[in-house]
Amino acid sequence: PAAVEQANLNAASSMTPGRKIERLSSTATEVRGYPAVAQDMRFVGGKEPVYMSKLTMFVKSAMVDIASYSLSLETARRNRDLFARGLEVEDTPLPR
């Protein structure tokens, strides 16, 4: 929520007046057995709204962000999920 408010402040001071970011949903979930946060946002103020569906996965020793943008929320979610399913995880510990 605070990040969205800050992004709106930044967008308001950008060269495109009237732009706004709306958070549609945010939830803690599990994807492929890993904890994750799923977020959906709508960017308004352009010719038509653009949707972003973002997934932040905590995969072993890494944090993985997958974001998909589309004019349709359903398409953004579908593409995000396709990338998440295709993710191949190889965890290589850092040398000590």
Helices and strands as residue ranges (DSSP letters): H 2-12, E 20-31, E 34-44, E 50-59, E 62-70, H 73-86
